[in-house]
């Protein structure tokens, strides 16, 4: 069905895609540091030293915070702050993200950064895989390679994959391009089958994100959506990964 639609609607979809790239409002990535440490207030009164939780966020423009002004309003730093509050331990965080990258290009992006150790990885990739017409099989294969690379290089033990936003509701795209992008995004849902087979992997759905809460470009998350995203990821880490993990620093 999707292939037939692409054949029949191809010229119109191509025209709408080109027009969209020309007219779309281009917002900058959020300013501010891309690494840091969040320390909970309760930490200084703790009776025992606790090992910091190390979090790495990798992704595209949404991970980079396009749609808000500062990293304090984006995903990585608020997630670290949430985790510090919930766990009562320091959280060291690092962000490696760039606007426009898809799952294949993210692998190259990682080679151009010094990656610190990390226990938890949060991945935000997929929208550019849709727009670049990446197949579902290659998309999952690329994310598998990315995961294996960071497990080996950074010591990642737990991974959260963020799902795609509801692209079929994307206000920036006209019809039928909006419908077509939504159908393509649904195909990348094959990611969930892989995630479900591995207890070290979790999925964070973004299908709740509604158009009226988006940024000014009508494409990226707005401040409220970033805040909700950070809370949801923190809840997954807290309940799925940290409940039975020892936190006392070894001597």
C-alpha positions in Angstrom: 0.0 0.0 0.0 2.8 2.4 1.0 4.9 1.6 -2.1 1.8 2.1 -4.4 1.0 5.4 -2.7 4.6 6.5 -3.2 4.4 5.7 -6.9 1.1 7.4 -7.5 1.8 10.4 -5.3 5.5 10.6 -6.0 5.6 13.9 -7.9 3.3 15.7 -5.5 5.2 14.4 -2.4 8.5 15.5 -3.9 7.1 18.9 -4.7 5.7 19.4 -1.2 8.9 18.1 0.4 11.0 20.6 -1.5 8.7 23.4 -0.7 8.7 22.4 3.0 12.5 22.5 3.2 12.5 26.0 1.6 9.9 27.6 3.7 10.3 25.9 7.1 11.4 28.1 10.0 14.9 27.0 11.1 15.4 27.2 14.8 18.9 26.9 16.4 19.9 24.1 18.8 19.6 25.0 22.5 22.5 26.9 23.9 24.3 25.9 27.0 26.7 23.1 28.1 26.5 19.6 26.7 27.8 17.9 29.8 27.6 18.4 33.5 26.8 17.0 36.9 23.4 17.4 38.7 23.7 17.1 42.5 20.6 16.6 44.7 20.2 18.8 47.7 20.0 15.6 49.9 23.4 14.5 48.8 25.4 16.6 51.2 23.6 15.2 54.2 23.9 11.6 53.1 25.8 9.3 55.5 27.6 7.3 52.8 29.2 8.3 49.5 27.3 7.3 46.5 28.5 6.6 43.0 27.3 9.0 40.4 24.8 7.7 37.8 26.2 8.5 34.3 23.7 9.3 31.5 24.4 9.8 27.8 21.9 11.2 25.4 22.4 10.7 21.7 20.3 12.0 18.9 19.1 14.5 16.4 17.7 18.0 16.7 15.2 17.0 19.3 17.9 15.7 21.5 19.9 18.9 20.8 17.1 21.0 22.2 15.8 22.7 19.0 12.6 24.4 20.0 13.8 25.8 23.3 16.5 28.4 24.2 18.7 26.6 26.7 19.7 23.0 27.6 18.0 23.6 30.9 14.7 23.4 29.1 15.6 20.6 26.7 16.0 16.8 27.4 19.4 15.8 28.7 19.9 18.3 31.6 16.3 18.1 32.9 16.5 14.3 32.7 19.7 14.4 34.8 18.1 16.7 37.3 15.0 14.5 37.6 17.2 11.4 38.1 19.3 13.2 40.8 16.2 14.2 42.7 14.6 10.7 42.4 17.7 8.7 43.3 19.4 11.1 45.8 22.7 10.7 44.0 24.8 12.8 41.6 24.0 12.4 37.9 26.8 13.1 35.4 25.3 13.7 32.0 26.6 14.1 28.4 24.8 15.1 25.2 25.9 14.1 21.7 23.4 15.4 19.2 23.2 17.3 15.9 20.3 18.6 13.9 19.5 16.6 10.7 21.3 13.3 11.6 19.6 10.0 11.0 20.5 6.7 12.6 23.4 6.0 10.2 24.8 9.5 10.5 24.7 9.3 14.3 27.3 6.5 14.2 29.7 8.9 12.5 28.8 11.7 14.9 29.9 9.5 17.8 33.3 9.0 16.3 33.9 12.8 16.3 33.2 13.2 20.0 35.0 12.0 23.1 32.5 9.8 24.9 32.7 9.5 28.6 31.6 6.4 30.6 27.8 6.0 30.9 25.5 3.5 32.5 22.3 4.7 30.9 21.9 5.7 27.2 18.9 7.6 25.9 18.5 7.6 22.1 16.4 10.1 20.1 16.6 9.2 16.4 14.1 8.4 13.7 12.4 11.5 12.3 15.3 12.0 9.8 15.2 8.3 9.0 11.6 8.9 7.9 12.4 12.0 5.9 15.4 10.3 4.3 13.4 7.2 3.5 15.5 4.8 5.6 14.0 1.3 5.6 12.8 -0.2 8.9 15.3 -3.0 8.7 18.3 -0.6 8.2 16.9 1.7 10.9 16.9 -1.1 13.5 20.3 -2.4 12.3 21.8 1.1 12.7 20.4 1.4 16.2 21.7 -2.0 17.1 25.2 -1.0 15.9 25.0 2.3 17.8 24.0 0.4 21.0 26.8 -2.2 20.6 29.3 0.5 20.0 28.4 2.4 23.1 28.2 -0.7 25.3 31.7 -1.5 24.3 33.1 2.1 24.3 31.3 3.7 27.2 30.1 0.7 29.3 26.4 1.4 28.7 24.2 -1.1 30.5 20.7 0.2 29.9 19.2 1.9 26.9 16.0 3.9 26.3 14.9 4.4 22.7 12.5 7.3 22.2 9.7 6.6 19.8 8.7 8.9 17.0 6.2 11.8 17.6 2.8 11.5 15.8 4.1 12.6 12.4 0.6 12.0 10.9 -0.4 15.1 12.9 2.6 17.3 12.0 1.1 20.7 11.3 4.0 21.9 9.3 3.5 19.3 6.5 0.6 19.7 4.1 -1.5 16.7 3.0 -0.8 14.2 1.5 2.8 14.6 2.6 1.7 14.5 6.3 -0.2 11.3 5.8 2.7 9.7 4.0 5.2 10.7 6.6 2.9 9.2 9.3 2.7 5.9 7.4 6.5 5.8 7.0 6.9 6.5 10.7 4.6 3.7 11.6 6.8 1.2 9.7 9.8 2.2 12.0 7.7 0.8 14.8 9.5 -2.5 14.1 12.0 -1.1 16.6 9.7 -2.2 19.4 9.9 -5.9 18.5 13.6 -5.8 19.0 13.4 -3.9 22.2 10.8 -6.3 23.7 13.3 -9.2 23.4 16.1 -7.6 25.5 15.6 -6.6 29.2 18.4 -4.0 28.9 16.3 -2.0 26.5 13.2 0.1 27.0 10.9 2.2 24.8 9.6 5.7 25.5 6.5 6.6 23.4 6.1 10.1 22.2 2.7 9.6 20.6 1.2 11.8 23.3 2.9 14.9 21.8 0.2 17.2 20.3 0.7 19.9 17.7 -0.5 22.8 19.8 2.3 22.2 22.3 5.1 22.3 19.6 7.8 24.9 19.1 7.4 27.9 16.9 8.5 26.0 13.8 5.6 23.6 14.3 8.0 20.7 14.0 10.0 20.4 17.2 9.0 19.9 20.8 7.9 22.9 22.8 9.1 23.4 26.5 6.2 21.5 28.0 6.8 18.5 25.7 10.5 18.4 26.6 9.7 18.5 30.3 7.2 15.6 29.9 9.7 13.6 27.9 12.4 14.1 30.6 10.0 13.0 33.3 9.0 9.9 31.3 12.6 8.8 30.7 13.4 9.4 34.4 10.5 7.2 35.4 11.7 4.4 33.1 15.3 4.6 34.5 14.0 4.7 38.1 11.6 1.8 37.8 13.2 -0.3 35.2 16.9 0.0 35.8 17.8 1.4 39.2 15.5 -0.3 41.6 17.9 -3.1 42.5 21.2 -1.4 41.5 23.7 -0.8 44.4 24.6 2.9 44.7 27.3 2.8 47.5 30.8 3.7 46.3 33.2 0.8 46.7 36.3 1.4 48.8 
